[in-house]
């Protein structure tokens, strides 16, 4: 998301796989040192060294320097504003006349929906 493209991409799935198992990732110049470090640890090929898979589990990720100012409780409680709110664009949707829903005169599944 920070780069605008995935870390491993190619035309053929086998090429993507080869890039993943090689463990080499190139980052854009605008990535900070902390972001590069976090991504290197998340994309680690060796499972015994990959963040989220180590003994502390998710704590390795949450306590990383890149998340230093992140308040995970506030995010969970939705008490902080979103960093980006996209503009709603309705131009690509057609306007159509809504049709009323009709209720069937026979119940096809009365037992399944008895308590519904």
Contact map, one row per residue, 1 for C-alpha under 8 A:
11111100000000000000000000000000000000000000000000000000000000000000000000000000000000000000000000000000000000000000
11110000000000000000000000000010000000000000000000000000000000000000000000000000000000000000000000000000000000000000
11111100000000000000000000110000000000000000000000000000000000000000000000000000000000000000000000000000000000000000
11111100000000000000000000000000000000000000000000000000000000000000000000000000000000000000000000000000000000000000
10111110000000000000000000000000000000000000000000000000000000000000000000000000000000000000000000000000000000000000
10111111100000000000000000000000000000000000000000000000000000000000000000000000000000000000000000000000000000000000
00001111100000000000000011100000000000000000000000000000000000000000000000000000000000000000000000000000000000000000
00000111110000010011000010000000000000000000000000000000000000000000000000000000000000000000000000000000000000000000
00000111111000110000000000000000000000000000000000000000000000000000000000000000000000000000000000000000000000000000
00000001111110110000000000000000000000000000000000000000000000000000000000000000000000000000000000000000000000000000
00000000111110110000000000000000000000000000000000000000000000000000000000000000000000000000000000000000000000000000
00000000011111110000000000000000000000000000000000000000000000000000000000000000000000000000000000000000000000000000
00000000011111111000000000000000000000000000000000000000000000000000000000000000000000000000000000000000000000000000
00000000000111111100000000000000000000000000000000000000000000000000000000000000000000000000000000000000000000000000
00000000111111111110000000000000000000000000000000000000000000000000000000000000000000000000000000000000000000000000
00000001111111111111000000000000000000000000000000000000000000000000000000000000000000000000000000000000000000000000
00000000000011111111100000000000000000000000000000000000000000000000000000000000000000000000000000000000000000000000
00000000000001111111110000000000000000000000000000000000000000000000000000000000000000000000000000000000000000000000
00000001000000111111111100000000000000000000000000000000000000000000000000000000000000000000000000000000000000000000
00000001000000011111111100000000000000000000100000000000000000000000000000000000000000000000000000000000000000000000
00000000000000001111111000000000000000000000100000000000000000000000000000000000000000000000000000000000000000000000
00000000000000000111111100000000000000000000100000000000000000000000000000000000000000000000000000000000000000000000
00000000000000000011111110000000000000000011100000000000000000000000000000000000000000000000000000000000000000000000
00000000000000000011011111000000000000000000000000000000000000000000000000000000000000000000000000000000000000000000
00000011000000000000001111100000000000010000000000000000000000000000000000000000000000000000000000000000000000000000
00000010000000000000000111110000000000000000000000000000000000000000000000000000000000000000000000000000000000000000
00100010000000000000000011111010000100000000000000000000000000000000000000000000000000000000000000000000000000000000
00100000000000000000000001111110000000000000000000000000000000000000000000000000000000000000000000000000000000000000
00000000000000000000000000111110000000000000000000000000000000000000000000000000000000000000000000000000000000000000
00000000000000000000000000011111000000000000000000000000000000000000000000000000000000000000000000000000000000000000
01000000000000000000000000111111101100000000000000000000000000000000000000000000000000000000000000000000000000000000
00000000000000000000000000000111111100000000000000000000000000000000000000000000000000000000000000000000000000000000
00000000000000000000000000000011111110000000000000000000000000000000000000000000000000000000000000000000000000000000
00000000000000000000000000000001111111000000000000000000000000001100000000000000000000000000000000000000000000000000
00000000000000000000000000000011111111100000000000000000000000000100000000000000000000000000000000000000000000000000
00000000000000000000000000100011111111110000000000000000000000000000000000000000000000000000000000000000000000000000
00000000000000000000000000000000111111111000000000000000000000000000000000000000000000000000000000000000000000000000
00000000000000000000000000000000011111111100000000000000000010010100000000000000000000000000000000000000000000000000
00000000000000000000000000000000001111111110000000000000000000000000000000000000000000000000000000000000000000000000
00000000000000000000000010000000000111111111000000000000000000000000000000000000000000000000000000000000000000000000
00000000000000000000000000000000000011111111000011100000000000000000000000000000000000000000000000000000000000000000
00000000000000000000000000000000000001111111000001110000000000000000000000000000000000000000000000000000000000000000
00000000000000000000001000000000000000111111100001000000000000000000000000000000000000000000000000000000000000000000
00000000000000000000001000000000000000011111111011100000000000000000000000000000000000000000000000000000000000000000
00000000000000000001111000000000000000000011111001000000000000000000000000000000000000000000000000000000000000000000
00000000000000000000000000000000000000000001111111000000000000000000000000000000000000000000000000000000000000000000
00000000000000000000000000000000000000000001111111001000000000000000000000000000000000000000000000000000000000000000
00000000000000000000000000000000000000000000011111001100000000000000000000000000000000000000000000000000000000000000
00000000000000000000000000000000000000001001011111101100000000000000000000000000000000000000000000000000000000000000
00000000000000000000000000000000000000001111111111111100000000000000000000000000000000000000000000000000000000000000
00000000000000000000000000000000000000001101000011111100110110000000000000000000000000000000000000000000000000000000
00000000000000000000000000000000000000000100000001111101111110000000000000000000000000000000000000000000000000000000
00000000000000000000000000000000000000000000001111111111110000000000000000000000000000000000000000000000000000000000
00000000000000000000000000000000000000000000000111111111100100000000000000000000000000000000000000000000000000000000
00000000000000000000000000000000000000000000000000001111100000000000000000000000000000000000000000000000000000000000
00000000000000000000000000000000000000000000000000011111111100000000000000000000000000000000000000000000000000000000
00000000000000000000000000000000000000000000000000111111111110000000000000000000000000000000000000000000000000000000
00000000000000000000000000000000000000000000000000111001111111000000000000000000000000000000000000000000000000000000
00000000000000000000000000000000000000000000000000010001111111100000000000000000000000000000000000000000000000000000
00000000000000000000000000000000000000000000000000110101111111110000000000000000000000000000000000000000000000000000
00000000000000000000000000000000000001000000000000110000111111110010000000000000000000000000000000000000000000000000
00000000000000000000000000000000000000000000000000000000011111110010000000000000000000000000000000000000000000000000
00000000000000000000000000000000000000000000000000000000001111111011000000000000000000000000000000000000000000000000
00000000000000000000000000000000000001000000000000000000000111111111000000000000000000000000000000000000000000000000
00000000000000000000000000000000010000000000000000000000000000111111000000000000000000000000000000000000000000000000
00000000000000000000000000000000011001000000000000000000000000011111100000000000000000000000000000000000000000000000
00000000000000000000000000000000000000000000000000000000000011111111110000000000000000000000000000000000000000000000
00000000000000000000000000000000000000000000000000000000000000111111110000000000000000000000000000000000000000000000
00000000000000000000000000000000000000000000000000000000000000000111111000000000000000000000000000000000000000000000
00000000000000000000000000000000000000000000000000000000000000000011111100000000000000000000000000000000000000000000
00000000000000000000000000000000000000000000000000000000000000000000111111100000000000000000000000000000000000000000
00000000000000000000000000000000000000000000000000000000000000000000011111110000000000000000000000000000000000000000
00000000000000000000000000000000000000000000000000000000000000000000001111111000000000000000000000000000000000000000
00000000000000000000000000000000000000000000000000000000000000000000001111111111000000000000000000000000000000000000
00000000000000000000000000000000000000000000000000000000000000000000001111111111000000000000000000000000000000000000
00000000000000000000000000000000000000000000000000000000000000000000000111111110000000000000000000000000000000000000
00000000000000000000000000000000000000000000000000000000000000000000000011111110000000000000000000000000000000000000
00000000000000000000000000000000000000000000000000000000000000000000000001111111100000000000000000000000000000000000
00000000000000000000000000000000000000000000000000000000000000000000000001111111100000000000000000000000000000000000
00000000000000000000000000000000000000000000000000000000000000000000000001100111110000000000000000000000000000000000
00000000000000000000000000000000000000000000000000000000000000000000000000000111111000000000000000000000000000000000
00000000000000000000000000000000000000000000000000000000000000000000000000000001111110000000000000000000000000000000
00000000000000000000000000000000000000000000000000000000000000000000000000000000111110000000000000000000000000000000
00000000000000000000000000000000000000000000000000000000000000000000000000000000011111000000000000000000000000000000
00000000000000000000000000000000000000000000000000000000000000000000000000000000011111100000000000000000000000000000
00000000000000000000000000000000000000000000000000000000000000000000000000000000000111110000000000000000000000000000
00000000000000000000000000000000000000000000000000000000000000000000000000000000000011111000000000000000000000000000
00000000000000000000000000000000000000000000000000000000000000000000000000000000000001111100000000000000000000000000
00000000000000000000000000000000000000000000000000000000000000000000000000000000000000111111000000000000000000000000
00000000000000000000000000000000000000000000000000000000000000000000000000000000000000011111100000000000000000000000
00000000000000000000000000000000000000000000000000000000000000000000000000000000000000001111110000000000000000000000
00000000000000000000000000000000000000000000000000000000000000000000000000000000000000001111110000000000000000000000
00000000000000000000000000000000000000000000000000000000000000000000000000000000000000000111111000000000000000000000
00000000000000000000000000000000000000000000000000000000000000000000000000000000000000000011111100000000000000000000
00000000000000000000000000000000000000000000000000000000000000000000000000000000000000000000111110000000000000000000
00000000000000000000000000000000000000000000000000000000000000000000000000000000000000000000011111000000000000000000
00000000000000000000000000000000000000000000000000000000000000000000000000000000000000000000001111100000000000000000
00000000000000000000000000000000000000000000000000000000000000000000000000000000000000000000000111110000000000000000
00000000000000000000000000000000000000000000000000000000000000000000000000000000000000000000000011111000000000000000
00000000000000000000000000000000000000000000000000000000000000000000000000000000000000000000000001111100000000000000
00000000000000000000000000000000000000000000000000000000000000000000000000000000000000000000000000111110000000000000
00000000000000000000000000000000000000000000000000000000000000000000000000000000000000000000000000011111000000000000
00000000000000000000000000000000000000000000000000000000000000000000000000000000000000000000000000001111100000000000
00000000000000000000000000000000000000000000000000000000000000000000000000000000000000000000000000000111111000000000
00000000000000000000000000000000000000000000000000000000000000000000000000000000000000000000000000000011111000000000
00000000000000000000000000000000000000000000000000000000000000000000000000000000000000000000000000000001111100000000
00000000000000000000000000000000000000000000000000000000000000000000000000000000000000000000000000000001111111000000
00000000000000000000000000000000000000000000000000000000000000000000000000000000000000000000000000000000011111000000
00000000000000000000000000000000000000000000000000000000000000000000000000000000000000000000000000000000001111111000
00000000000000000000000000000000000000000000000000000000000000000000000000000000000000000000000000000000001111111100
00000000000000000000000000000000000000000000000000000000000000000000000000000000000000000000000000000000000011111100
00000000000000000000000000000000000000000000000000000000000000000000000000000000000000000000000000000000000011111110
00000000000000000000000000000000000000000000000000000000000000000000000000000000000000000000000000000000000011111111
00000000000000000000000000000000000000000000000000000000000000000000000000000000000000000000000000000000000001111111
00000000000000000000000000000000000000000000000000000000000000000000000000000000000000000000000000000000000000011111
00000000000000000000000000000000000000000000000000000000000000000000000000000000000000000000000000000000000000001111
